[in-house]
Amino acid sequence: MDVLNDVINLPFSYHLIAGLAIRLGLIVYGDYHDNYYDVAYTDVDYKVFTDAARHVLAGKSPYARHTYRYSPIIAYLLIPNIMLHKDFGKILFSVFDILLTIILKTLVENQLKSKEGGRISNYCSYFWLYNPLSIAISTRGNGDSVSCFFIILSIFFLQTDKVKSLIKYVLSGILLGISIHLRIYPLAFSFPMYLSLCEYKINRNTDLKTGFLALLPNKKQSLLALSCISTLVIMTYSMFLKYGYEFLFETYIYHLFRKDTKHNFSVLFYYSYLTMDELILDVVKHISQIFELFILFVISLSFGCEAKTLPFALFCQSVILVAFNSVMTSQYFIWFLSLLPLVVHNLRLKPFVALLLSIIWFIAQGAWLFYAYLLEFKCREIFILIWLKGIVFFCANIFILVQIIKSYSPEYRFGIIDYPCGVKNK
């Protein structure tokens, strides 16, 4: 235990180097693995990114590559894959991981503002730096760490004390606009981020008049909203001018109606498989989306109206967005895992309970992956079994989220409770 404590308490820079070294090692291993094993280590999306970058370099549209359904910016970023080395993108995504770790540490320090802040913020940031999923997803060549980076950086400028002027709200809005351009889902975060700047606080006792006044924009909210909308419009319109309707459809519209019967943890997996080519108006999916929007709205009002609980609101929203999505793949998990370090120090979970919840989540996921492997690589007709495992995984996600919400306390700090005037209960 002493050795473990010594390792954990090494300087933060040492951990950053170790985190990057682990990622670089796995990138090298990935090349070996891809050459000698049937199941590739490299994500199929990375090959799509690289092909799209090749088209861009040749002066063509990235959407000339079938199944490229992302912003052209990702293809631009990966042009060095063609010019320098095929692993450039994986290294770039890993660097975003490290930068994200630094911002998470700084944000938690800003939240705590205590003597223990430095130590606790280190521990919290390690939840991302050494998380097996964040490591695997970036080193396999998935680019979701890029959008996560801009989201966390947006929260940083929204809540930091290091920038005193109103410019921080403009910067926060710009970064949020970039993240929405790259991925649609951060759009849900804009409402609680807006509410966190309200001068009138909303709670269960708020009357209708006060609630309406809270929604009227003050100067901070106006700067956040205008900078976000302006950035999103400018980036999206510029790409539209260059690539036309194809860009809008592949990057945004497609995802609203997407049905995926492979690599899909969603509870709607089997339903999507049965109705793949039949439904024009998908009533079941739309009903699910209505429930999802209602839950997101309630979470925004419950936790998004105060700056100190905003990260928890975004974390809960991201879990709901993933769990209720009609398409759910492993890369989506980092949507909420990147926000977990901002709230983990506020959870009153005993180590045994936290371990048990983690085991439940991994077992539910592993069971689905086992049957997905039998379907895709062994050609077994087990769609119903995969669907049932998807239901189990959905229930596991919701159960774990409920336990986390029950244990959440913004005053709790890894066993330290903040009391008024520095007085502690005996």
Disulfide bonds with the S-S distance in Angstrom:
none
